[in-house]
């Protein structure tokens, strides 16, 4: 038996005709960079997200960089974020010369803990005269929105911006609102393994504000002014190419249906794994829906996780650990001076968590096999 962790081949069988038609269209008109597919994708995804503007870009990382540059983040600024996420979230802060300030996470959702955020903002204001609190990047881990009813007032009441890192949560909702409509800006990724993924790299920034939209358009193309040879600010080469946009347009046609299928797969896992001893399944906060980028469970401890993952491996079932070493303990951020034990919740979760196969085309029989393996 071999069960795919993410089955892009099964998805391709569904969208093959539309994808090929879209790519052929790009090849025919020849506008490979900033072709008409870009504006169409931006319009469709911003409408889906109930937000005024969408700006396509080359990756989820570029989306974050562009958002931070539009908000004029730089040296001396402190940006609060989660350490329990992919490197890009904090890396973009540091690349602009600002200081990532890591905040511990909620033990159930694994997203930013609002109480910890409140304490950390106060701590930086009281003890770090060298830093100016500037903003918050809240990560929607594994597809579930963070606690924005508490995080957004905390940010804005302290004069901070809020960026929603929706790299894993595009398609999720919070209190009836699409996640990318929240915050001052929202950023997502179209990496192939994401809920809505292309066949390469891609991303998008969403903004309600017209001025931020114009800044993002300029930053995306080297700080362009009225024309491409007028540069009014520093920017990046952050353009999304037309072929990837064509792929995304084809896949977006089936995206709402895939979100339903992801939820059905999550519901099946919840039933099948209910009696696996000492295994904690994910819980979605009331009022939220998840895009289910991953289905991540908690073992009793690190040894128990190894035992369970070995059982899966023996049956040809893949599993992955996201994220074994939180960012505050990564070598790249050693200069910040964090030590083991500083952020105990995310450190403990990192020792227990692992993810099971999850995608819209996951068959019930395969999920039953996963459950049998975990039960030994």
HUGIPE-V691995 format. One record per residue. N is the residue number from 1. OMEGA is omega in radians with two decimals (* if undefined). Layout:
BEGIN
n: (N	N)
omega: (OMEGA	OMEGA)
END
This chain:
BEGIN
n: (1	2	3	4	5	6	7	8	9	10	11	12	13	14	15	16	17	18	19	20	21	22	23	24	25	26	27	28	29	30	31	32	33	34	35	36	37	38	39	40	41	42	43	44	45	46	47	48	49	50	51	52	53	54	55	56	57	58	59	60	61	62	63	64	65	66	67	68	69	70	71	72	73	74	75	76	77	78	79	80	81	82	83	84	85	86	87	88	89	90	91	92	93	94	95	96	97	98	99	100	101	102	103	104	105	106	107	108	109	110	111	112	113	114	115	116	117	118	119	120	121	122	123	124	125	126	127	128	129	130	131	132	133	134	135	136	137	138	139	140	141	142	143	144	145	146	147	148	149	150	151	152	153	154	155	156	157	158	159	160	161	162	163	164	165	166	167	168	169	170	171	172	173	174	175	176	177	178	179	180	181	182	183	184	185	186	187	188	189	190	191	192	193	194	195	196	197	198	199	200	201	202	203	204	205	206	207	208	209	210	211	212	213	214	215	216	217	218	219	220	221	222	223	224	225	226	227	228	229	230	231	232	233	234	235	236	237	238	239	240	241	242	243	244	245	246	247	248	249	250	251	252	253	254	255	256	257	258	259	260	261	262	263	264	265	266	267	268	269	270	271	272	273	274	275	276	277	278	279	280	281	282	283	284	285	286	287	288	289	290	291	292	293	294	295	296	297	298	299	300	301	302	303	304	305	306	307	308	309	310	311	312	313	314	315	316	317	318	319	320	321	322	323	324	325	326	327	328	329	330	331	332	333	334	335	336	337	338	339	340	341	342	343	344	345	346	347	348	349	350	351	352	353	354	355	356	357	358	359	360	361	362	363	364	365	366	367	368	369	370	371	372	373	374	375	376)
omega: (3.03	-3.12	3.13	3.07	3.00	-2.99	3.11	3.13	3.10	3.11	-3.09	3.11	-3.13	-3.01	-3.01	-3.08	-3.12	3.12	-3.14	3.12	3.13	3.13	3.10	3.10	3.10	3.13	-3.11	-3.11	3.00	3.10	-3.00	3.12	3.13	3.05	-3.06	3.12	-3.11	-3.13	3.13	3.12	3.14	-3.14	-3.08	-3.10	3.08	3.06	3.11	-3.07	3.13	3.13	-2.97	-3.00	2.95	3.14	3.13	-3.14	-2.91	-3.13	3.03	3.09	3.10	3.10	3.13	3.13	-3.14	3.12	-3.14	3.11	3.11	3.13	3.03	3.08	-3.12	-3.11	-3.14	3.13	3.04	3.08	-3.06	-3.14	-3.12	3.01	-3.06	-3.06	3.08	-3.05	-2.99	-3.06	-3.12	-3.13	-3.10	3.08	-3.08	-3.14	3.12	3.09	3.11	-3.08	3.01	3.04	-3.02	-3.09	-3.08	-2.98	3.05	-3.06	-3.12	-3.09	-3.09	3.06	-3.12	3.07	-3.10	3.13	3.09	3.10	3.12	3.14	-3.07	3.07	3.11	-3.14	-3.13	3.11	-3.05	-2.94	-3.07	3.13	3.14	-3.09	3.03	3.09	-3.00	-3.06	3.14	2.93	3.12	-3.10	3.05	-2.97	3.08	3.09	-3.11	3.12	3.04	-3.09	-3.00	3.09	3.12	-3.06	-3.07	3.07	3.09	-3.14	-3.01	3.11	3.08	3.10	-3.09	3.00	3.06	3.01	3.06	3.04	-3.10	-3.12	-3.12	-2.96	3.12	-3.07	3.09	3.11	3.08	-3.10	3.09	-3.11	3.03	-3.05	-3.08	3.01	-3.05	3.09	3.07	3.01	3.05	-3.11	3.06	-3.11	3.05	3.01	-3.00	-3.08	-3.11	3.14	2.95	-3.05	3.06	-3.14	3.13	3.07	3.08	3.12	3.11	3.02	3.13	3.14	3.03	-2.96	-3.12	-3.12	3.09	3.11	3.14	3.08	-3.14	3.11	3.13	-3.11	-3.12	-3.09	2.99	3.11	-3.05	3.04	-3.11	3.08	-2.99	3.10	2.98	-3.09	-3.02	3.12	3.01	3.10	-3.14	2.95	-2.99	-3.02	2.97	-3.12	-2.98	3.14	3.11	3.09	3.11	3.09	-3.11	3.10	3.11	-3.10	3.14	3.12	-3.11	-3.04	3.13	3.11	3.13	3.08	3.08	-3.13	3.08	3.12	3.10	3.10	3.11	3.12	3.11	3.10	-3.11	3.13	-3.05	-3.03	-3.05	-3.08	3.01	-3.01	3.05	3.08	-3.13	3.12	-3.07	3.11	3.13	-3.10	3.14	-3.13	3.14	2.88	-3.12	3.00	3.09	3.03	3.05	2.96	-2.98	-3.09	3.13	2.98	-3.13	-3.13	-3.06	3.14	3.11	3.10	3.13	3.13	-3.12	3.14	3.06	3.09	3.12	-3.11	3.13	3.13	3.09	-3.09	-3.12	2.99	-3.02	3.07	2.96	0.00	-2.98	-3.12	-3.13	-3.01	-3.09	3.11	3.09	-3.11	-3.10	-3.12	3.14	-3.11	3.13	3.00	3.09	3.14	3.05	-3.10	-3.13	-3.12	-2.90	-3.08	-3.10	3.10	3.11	3.12	3.14	3.13	-3.02	-2.94	2.91	-3.02	-3.11	3.08	-3.10	3.05	-3.06	-3.04	3.11	-3.08	3.13	-3.14	3.11	3.10	3.05	3.08	3.08	-3.10	3.11	-3.14	-3.13	3.13	3.08	*)
END
